[in-house]
Amino acid sequence: MKIVPKKVFCFLAITITSVVSASGPPPPGHIPPGPDPIPIDSGLVFLFAAAISYSFYKIYQMKINKKAPM
């Protein structure tokens, strides 16, 4: 397996640049964010129920559209 030096260099340059730029201190006068006004878990039960029902629907649909062996 051949490792291409140009791709490795680009990967390392992008990774190092993003780490260095993200690790700086916050700008002066930066106000830390307060608590979220909307709770994160407000609709998780509905989302979970929708995901389960959609997965059952797709499984049922795949069983119906399955071709019979000849």
LINNOR-V237165 format. One record per helix or strand. SS is the DSSP state (@ for helix, = for strand). FROM is the first residue (numbers start at 1). LEN is the number of residues. If there is no record, write none. Layout:
ss=[SS	SS]
from=[FROM	FROM]
len=[LEN	LEN]
This chain:
ss=[@	@]
from=[5	40]
len=[18	25]
